[in-house]
Amino acid sequence: MNKYSLLLSVALSIGSINQGCISVPKESVALSQYVSKDLSAYKTSHIEITERYFDKIEDDINRFIDQKLAPALIHEMVKTDIENSNQDPQSLFAILSKVKESPSKANTSEAINAISDFQSAINAEIEACRSELLSPVREQRINTIKQISDSYDATIAAQSSLTSYITSAAKVKEKQNSILSYAGMMGINDSITSRLVSISTDIDKLNNKVTDLSSSQLINSIAMIINKLTPQ
């Protein structure tokens, strides 16, 4: 028997007892609608807060890419091009050297095209890294929001079934908290929030840390943090 079936069974038992002792007040319908709206508002707020945390993490990752990873990639690509310039006449610095020796229109035009191609290659490499790093974050955002939404929806359904057996707002609130705890909503809230805060803090530290790492070392450093998004 799943947890919601168990909750409903308990509610039915309570209802059987209540039928022999007291009547269910007519206000219970309105009360049920009120509490359902209350839970729906909590759901909306919870999802909005979670979205903001994921926005912050994506912003932090983009800042890391722009301020740390991109300069490292550019440095490595320029260094490699210079090292290959003696063997590869199509390398950027081989073409620039040719312009320095003979600044003709043809050589200048070739240099402009080479600079443009080199810049495009750098941008493509940076954006490929950006996509690789952000992809698991965006996937986890979708999964987390769905988990929160599904849990609230199931809790709202269970609460609606129980409300008709409860005779006062105080008991409704007491039972609501019991359902939330039993459904795991409180644990979900705590675990998701603490995990997102921890990841955001770690990325901030990495952004503020003065490093002289290679691009692959930088990617590994932030990938280790991003991997914490997936619960073990």
HELIX and SHEET records of a PDB file:
HELIX    1   1 LYS A    3  CYS A   21  1                                  19    
HELIX    2   2 SER A   28  PHE A   64  1                                  37    
HELIX    3   3 ILE A   65  LEU A   69  3                                   5    
HELIX    4   4 ALA A   70  ASN A   84  1                                  15    
HELIX    5   5 LEU A   92  GLU A  101  1                                  10    
HELIX    6   6 LYS A  105  THR A  163  1                                  59    
HELIX    7   7 ALA A  169  ALA A  183  1                                  15    
HELIX    8   8 MET A  185  ASN A  208  1                                  24    
HELIX    9   9 SER A  215  ILE A  226  1                                  12    
HELIX   10  10 ASN A  227  LEU A  229  5                                   3    
END                                                                             
